[in-house]
Amino acid sequence: MLKRYAPGNLTTNSATIVSCGQNQRITVKSMWFANTHSGNVSLYVNHVPSGNVASTANSLVYNNDISSHTTVIFDNEFYMEPGDTIEAYASAASHIAMFVYAEVFEQ
């Protein structure tokens, strides 16, 4: 089943955007980030394996500046196992809108 995860605007605190359930596998197809601010905003995204915490060791995007009024699309597929999460935050609250498009497989 195809699914869109749209958490709204990112904050400055790491938040779970996608969570892979125990009876699921997820293929993330693309992630979209839109900077609605008049200045650059830094982006941080982690693919956190089950039982771990967000850290530089599991960063997908680390301190990536997104220019003012710009949309950035990451369209390299990757896979999530049961218990994995995608977590994200930004250097300024309420200025990065994030969307994740994924295919969810139920076991």
C-alpha positions in Angstrom: 0.0 0.0 0.0 1.4 3.4 -0.9 1.3 6.0 1.9 2.1 9.6 2.4 3.5 10.7 5.7 2.9 14.5 6.3 3.9 15.5 9.8 3.6 19.2 9.1 6.4 21.6 9.8 9.5 20.3 11.6 10.5 21.7 15.0 13.9 22.0 16.6 13.4 18.8 18.5 13.8 15.4 16.9 10.4 13.8 16.1 9.4 10.5 14.6 8.1 11.0 11.1 7.7 7.3 10.0 7.6 4.3 12.2 7.8 0.7 10.9 5.5 -1.6 12.8 6.4 -5.1 13.9 4.5 -6.8 11.1 5.7 -4.4 8.4 8.4 -3.6 5.9 8.6 -0.1 4.4 10.2 1.0 1.2 10.8 4.8 1.4 10.4 6.1 -2.2 11.1 9.8 -1.6 11.4 12.5 1.0 10.4 16.2 0.2 11.5 19.2 2.3 10.2 22.7 1.6 11.8 25.7 3.2 9.1 28.4 3.6 11.4 30.8 5.5 13.1 33.9 4.2 16.5 32.5 5.3 18.5 29.2 5.1 17.4 26.4 7.5 19.5 23.4 8.4 17.9 19.9 8.1 18.7 16.7 10.1 17.2 13.3 9.2 18.0 10.0 10.8 17.1 6.4 9.9 17.1 4.9 13.4 17.3 1.1 13.6 15.1 -0.7 16.1 16.5 -0.4 19.7 18.8 2.6 18.8 18.5 6.4 19.2 19.1 9.1 16.7 22.8 10.0 16.3 25.4 11.0 13.8 26.0 7.2 13.2 22.5 6.8 11.6 22.2 10.2 9.8 20.7 10.3 6.4 20.9 14.1 6.2 23.1 16.0 8.6 23.3 19.8 8.9 22.2 20.2 5.2 21.3 23.9 4.5 18.1 24.4 2.5 18.0 27.8 0.8 15.2 30.2 1.3 11.9 29.3 -0.5 13.5 26.1 -1.9 12.2 22.5 -2.1 14.7 19.6 -1.9 13.8 16.1 -2.9 15.7 13.0 -1.9 14.5 10.2 -4.1 16.9 7.4 -3.4 14.9 4.4 -2.1 15.8 2.7 1.1 14.2 0.1 3.3 12.9 0.0 6.8 12.7 -3.1 9.0 10.3 -3.7 11.9 11.0 -1.2 14.7 12.9 1.3 12.5 12.0 5.0 12.6 12.7 8.0 10.5 13.3 11.0 12.7 13.9 14.6 11.7 14.3 18.2 13.0 15.4 21.6 11.7 17.6 24.4 13.0 14.5 26.7 13.0 11.0 25.7 14.0 8.0 25.8 11.7 10.0 26.6 8.5 10.5 23.2 6.9 7.5 21.2 5.6 8.3 17.5 5.2 6.6 14.8 3.2 7.6 11.2 3.0 6.2 8.9 0.3 6.6 5.2 1.0 5.2 1.7 0.2 4.1 -0.3 3.2 4.2 -4.1 3.1 2.2 -6.0 5.7 3.5 -9.4 6.8 
